[in-house]
Amino acid sequence: MVFNSFFARAKTGVLAAAVATFGVNVHADTISLGAPIPLTGYFAADGETMEQAINLAVGKINENGGLLGNQVEVVTFDIGDLTPDKLAAAAANLIEREQVSALINGYGGMGPDIPAFCPYGIPYIHNDAVAGVIDLAERMRCNAIFNASDIDLNYGRAQFDMVLETGHAFDSKRLAIVHGDFEWDINNAQSMAAAAEEAGWEVVYVQEVPYDTVEWTGIQSQIRAAEPSLIHLEALEPAVATTFLSQYKNKPAGAALLNLGYIGATTGLDDVIAQGQAEGVLAFTLNAHQNNEAGDAFVASWKEAYGSEPSVSLAAAVYDMVNMWAAAVEQVGDASDHSAVADAIRTMKYNGLVGTFDFNDRNFIDNGPTTQPAQLFQVQNGERVRVVVGDQKTADLVIPSWIN
């Protein structure tokens, strides 16, 4: 069965008032939705986007009559730096005390969230996108946990393929990779390296760095010596990308293109891009709204509610997750029937802003043009411009100013 986005069916209207009414107290005439999100720490920029997306979706649902005739109420919990103790506390607060009907976030620990939430059997929709999370959920038989995109082992491969799809004439087939020490970063980098080698490229440099790295002189000197034509930086901490970029521009590695990966598509780099300090860099995500009428309407509603553009990564995806869960609840007719709601999520094909949520037998979504097409952006004139969507080139690549 195919379901369309609540957003596409909803009437237009002012959202700010609806968003402002959200609280955290659960009442008898409400259905509560848990939001374990990182509001402090390394991932706070993404956490703010998650919170805004959840509130916007719930505000629209409530504005249009609620869910099964009830208002939906959001209960948030700050999971900070995504440690096991924070996730265990989130489970105790949201599930045991507040008795939420489901849990939704953009990502929630990339490992510790699974043992924290799995035993309760309530639907948990996330985007950890880490292969180890899928493996762990399967070992624990977590039938109600859903990763709402593809996983890291495929992210790097998709990025590399899309960079080639731009048609850029590389001087050589030499790839340099710098990545953080999180599992996501490591797997992403490994998959890009594998894709490059399969395409006949040489991986000439690989360096893992901690998230508190701010001095790049030595590493960038080694990159220049390796003479790559493509540099891939993958780390979930915005400061890693911003400090690397600021120092790189002073002494670049010849004619190499620079891809900042996922973090380049998040709000963490918005200021740097707006200030013109990221011209020519590439960014990538599987979680951006499509460039169509529904996507435009989503952007307009986000601007009305928050006075700013939505993040191209996570905002629309988390918004979709809420509406997909709501569609499943409407189908089942009972938000407290967690098993039935999970079964509905697993079997439906939900058409959202970022594409189709069509879960495979491992409860994640295979990236592709018919599901969730990946998007490769380049910063051009202070904006992220889609240059490849899925397997289609959509704009020309601009040669960065640092390439002479």
Buried (B, 14 or more C-beta within 10 A) or exposed (E): EEBEBBBBEBEEEEBEEBBEEBEEEBEEEBBBBBBBBBBEBBBBBBBBBBBBBBBBBBBBBBBBEBBBEBBBBBBBBBBBEBEEEBBBBBBEBBBEEBEBBBBBBBBBBBBBBBBBBBEBBBBBBBBBBBBBBBEBBBEEEBBBBBBBBBBBBBBBBBBBBBBBBBEBEBEBBBBBBBBBEBBBBBBBBBBBBBBBBEEEBEBBBBBBBEBEBEEBEEBBEBBBEBBBBBBBBBBBBBBBBBBBBBBBBEEBBBBBBBBBBBBBBBBBBBEBBEEEBBBBBBBBBBBBBBEEEBBEBBBEBBEBBBEEBBBBBBBBBBBBBBBBBBBBBBBBEEBEBBEBBBBBBBEBEBBBBBBBBBBEEBBBBBBBEEBBBBBBBBBBEEEBBBBBBBEEBBBEBBEBEBBE
